[in-house]
Amino acid sequence: MNILSFDIEDWFHPEIFAGKFPRDSWDQLEGRVKRNTEIILDFLSRKKLKATFFYLGWIGEKYPELVTQTVREGHEIASHGYAHVMLNKMNPEEFRTDLFRSLEVLNALSDHPVEGFRAPTFSITKETMWALPIMYEAGIRYDSSVFPIYHDRYGIPDAPRDPYLIFSKGEDGIWEYPLTTIQIGKVNFPFGGGGYFRLYPFSFSRYLMERCRREGKQIIFYAHPWEFDTNLPRVKLSWLGHIRHYTGIKKFLERIDRVTDMFPFTSFREALSTASHKTCDN
């Protein structure tokens, strides 16, 4: 079964704004995540879909009622860290503090132990594998942070494209569910959500998803609340940054509506509970 996931962060959290909105300014900024996440919840309710919500601990602390609403509507809660800091910008002890703080907040609000993690900006890379034993110690049993592509901020280009055991501890460990790619020639093309889904022509995204179906692979789709915000605040960026961040926002909800009509989706928790979760058309 394909997996639908949302990284719950506010509009000022993405790494593209690094340095523009210091941590001590967040409480003074306009919060838009609650309304935008409610748009997602309404959409999922209408479509009768279940999803995994990777919440920032900071969001859970500020809007606990939003997390409990997500739980009440049958969705899975997972961790996106506490303060949206890329792992390569922390040392192991800083990461431990950030992760455990997020889990303390989210476990108190969830109806199940939080076992899933997605690193801010997909920052599980070859240089941050030191984070895996800390994640295991914290109770994380699956991760979805590895992007098997070349990128200026993240990626492990030669990582497996299918789920694999990224860290083992005796007979237990952490399973990695890498973000979805399709191999065209020698290049892995990412397409499973976010900016790729906004930037590509819809026909190309559909083609890649159909390729995934034919190859018997799983689509792991991800999105952010701010991508549903048609009045998203504009921040001065480079021309490339502006294209990456703002293109396709106004059509995002319409596009995800169409995709979820074409392909079946569920949460990580539900997909992992079935024996056939590695295919994309069950």
C-alpha positions in Angstrom: 0.0 0.0 0.0 1.2 3.5 -0.7 1.8 5.8 2.2 0.6 9.4 2.8 2.5 11.6 5.2 2.6 15.2 6.3 5.5 17.0 7.9 3.8 19.4 10.3 5.7 22.6 10.6 4.8 26.3 10.3 5.5 28.5 7.3 8.7 29.9 8.8 10.3 26.6 9.6 11.7 25.4 6.2 15.4 25.3 5.8 15.2 27.7 2.9 14.6 30.4 5.5 17.7 29.5 7.6 18.8 32.6 9.5 15.8 34.7 8.6 13.6 33.7 11.5 15.6 33.0 14.7 14.1 30.6 17.2 13.4 33.3 19.7 11.2 35.1 17.2 8.8 32.3 16.5 6.3 33.1 19.1 6.0 36.7 17.7 5.3 35.4 14.1 1.9 34.8 12.7 1.0 31.1 13.2 -0.6 29.6 10.2 0.0 25.9 10.8 -3.2 25.2 12.7 -5.5 26.4 10.0 -3.4 24.8 7.2 -3.3 21.4 9.1 -7.1 21.6 9.6 -7.4 21.9 5.8 -5.4 18.7 5.5 -7.6 17.0 8.1 -10.8 18.1 6.4 -9.4 16.8 3.1 -8.5 13.4 4.6 -11.9 13.2 6.2 -13.7 13.9 2.9 -11.5 11.3 1.1 -11.8 8.8 4.0 -8.0 8.5 4.1 -5.6 7.8 6.9 -2.1 9.3 7.0 1.0 9.8 9.2 1.6 13.2 10.6 5.3 13.9 11.4 4.8 16.7 14.0 7.5 19.1 15.2 7.5 18.9 19.0 7.4 22.7 19.0 4.1 22.5 17.2 2.7 19.9 19.5 3.7 22.0 22.5 2.1 25.2 21.1 -1.0 23.5 19.6 -1.7 20.4 21.6 -5.3 20.4 20.6 -4.2 20.1 16.9 -2.3 16.8 17.7 -5.2 15.4 19.7 -7.6 16.3 16.9 -5.3 14.4 14.5 -5.3 11.4 16.8 -9.1 11.6 17.3 -9.6 11.4 13.5 -7.6 8.2 13.3 -4.2 9.3 12.0 -0.7 8.3 13.2 1.5 10.7 15.1 5.3 10.5 14.4 8.2 12.9 15.1 9.8 15.5 12.9 12.1 16.5 15.7 11.5 19.4 18.1 12.8 22.6 16.5 13.3 21.7 12.8 17.1 21.7 13.0 18.9 19.7 10.3 20.9 16.8 11.9 24.2 18.0 10.3 23.8 21.3 12.3 23.7 19.4 15.6 26.1 17.2 17.6 24.9 13.9 19.0 23.9 15.4 22.4 22.0 18.3 20.8 20.1 15.8 18.6 19.4 13.6 21.6 17.9 16.5 23.5 15.9 17.7 20.5 14.5 14.2 19.7 13.7 13.2 23.3 12.0 16.6 23.9 9.8 16.1 20.8 8.9 12.5 21.9 8.0 13.7 25.4 5.5 16.1 23.9 4.1 13.9 21.2 3.8 10.7 23.3 1.8 12.5 25.9 -0.7 13.5 23.1 -0.8 10.3 21.0 -2.9 7.2 21.5 0.1 5.0 20.4 3.8 5.1 21.2 5.5 7.3 18.7 7.8 5.0 16.6 8.3 7.0 13.4 10.7 9.7 12.6 11.5 12.0 9.7 14.5 14.3 10.0 14.1 18.0 9.1 15.1 18.5 5.5 15.7 14.7 5.0 19.0 15.2 6.9 19.8 11.5 7.5 22.8 11.3 5.2 26.1 9.3 5.3 27.5 12.0 7.6 24.7 11.8 10.1 24.4 8.0 10.6 25.5 8.6 14.2 21.9 9.6 14.9 20.5 6.1 14.4 21.5 4.6 17.7 20.0 7.6 19.5 16.8 7.2 17.5 16.7 3.5 18.5 17.3 4.3 22.1 14.4 6.8 22.0 12.0 4.1 20.7 12.1 5.0 17.0 11.5 1.8 14.9 11.1 3.3 11.4 12.5 6.3 9.7 11.6 8.0 6.4 14.4 10.6 6.0 16.7 9.1 3.3 16.3 10.5 -0.2 18.3 8.4 -2.7 19.2 11.3 -4.9 21.8 14.0 -5.4 20.7 17.3 -3.8 22.4 20.4 -2.5 21.0 19.9 1.0 20.4 16.2 1.5 20.5 12.8 -0.1 22.3 9.4 -0.3 22.4 8.8 -4.0 23.4 5.1 -3.7 21.0 4.2 -0.9 18.5 1.5 -1.6 15.2 2.7 -3.2 13.1 0.1 -1.4 12.5 -0.3 2.4 15.6 -1.7 4.2 17.0 -2.2 7.7 19.2 0.8 8.2 20.1 0.0 11.8 20.1 -3.3 13.6 20.2 -4.1 17.3 20.0 -7.8 17.9 16.9 -9.1 16.3 15.4 -5.6 16.3 16.3 -2.3 14.6 15.1 0.6 12.5 13.5 0.2 9.1 14.2 2.9 6.6 11.4 3.8 4.2 13.2 6.0 1.6 11.4 8.7 -0.2 10.1 7.6 -3.6 12.2 7.7 -6.7 12.0 6.2 -10.2 15.2 5.3 -12.0 15.4 6.7 -15.5 18.7 5.7 -17.0 21.3 6.1 -14.2 19.4 8.9 -12.5 16.9 8.6 -9.6 14.0 11.0 -10.2 12.2 12.1 -7.0 8.5 12.7 -7.3 6.7 11.7 -4.1 5.4 15.0 -2.9 6.6 18.4 -1.8 8.3 20.7 -4.2 8.8 17.9 -6.8 5.1 17.4 -7.0 4.5 21.2 -7.3 7.2 21.8 -9.9 6.7 18.9 -12.2 3.9 19.0 -14.8 1.0 16.9 -13.4 1.2 14.6 -16.4 4.9 13.8 -15.5 4.1 13.1 -11.9 1.3 10.8 -12.9 3.6 9.0 -15.4 6.2 8.4 -12.6 3.5 7.1 -10.3 2.2 4.8 -13.0 5.8 3.6 -13.5 5.9 2.9 -9.7 2.7 0.9 -9.9 4.0 -1.2 -12.9 7.3 -1.9 -11.1 5.4 -3.0 -8.0 6.9 -0.3 -5.8 5.5 1.7 -3.0 4.8 5.5 -3.3 5.7 7.4 -0.1 4.0 10.8 -0.6 4.8 13.7 1.7 3.6 17.3 2.0 3.6 20.3 4.4 0.8 22.4 5.7 2.2 25.5 4.2 1.8 23.9 0.7 -1.9 24.2 1.2 -1.8 27.9 2.0 -2.9 29.9 -1.0 -2.0 33.1 0.9 1.4 31.9 2.0 3.6 34.8 3.3 6.1 35.9 0.7 9.7 36.1 1.9 12.6 37.5 -0.2 14.6 34.6 -1.6 17.0 34.0 -4.5 15.3 33.4 -7.9 15.9 29.6 -7.5 14.7 29.6 -3.9 11.5 31.5 -4.9 10.8 28.9 -7.7 11.4 26.0 -5.3 9.3 27.3 -2.5 6.3 29.1 -4.1 5.7 27.4 -7.4 2.5 25.4 -7.6 1.0 26.3 -4.2 -2.3 27.4 -5.6 -2.9 24.1 -7.3 -1.5 21.8 -4.7 -4.8 20.8 -3.0 -6.4 20.1 -6.4 -3.4 18.0 -7.5 -3.3 15.8 -4.3 -7.0 15.4 -4.6 -6.6 13.9 -8.1 -3.6 11.7 -7.1 -5.5 10.2 -4.1 -8.3 9.3 -6.5 -5.9 7.5 -8.8 -3.8 5.6 -6.2 -4.6 4.1 -2.8 -2.9 5.5 0.3 -2.8 4.9 4.0 -0.6 5.7 7.1 2.8 4.1 7.8 1.2 2.4 10.8 -1.5 0.7 8.8 0.8 -0.1 5.9 3.5 -1.6 8.1 0.9 -3.8 9.8 0.1 -5.6 6.6 2.3 -8.3 4.9 2.0 -6.7 1.5 2.9 -3.1 2.2 5.8 -3.0 -0.3 3.6 -2.8 -3.4 1.9 0.3 -4.6 -1.4 -1.0 -6.0 -2.9 -3.2 -3.2 
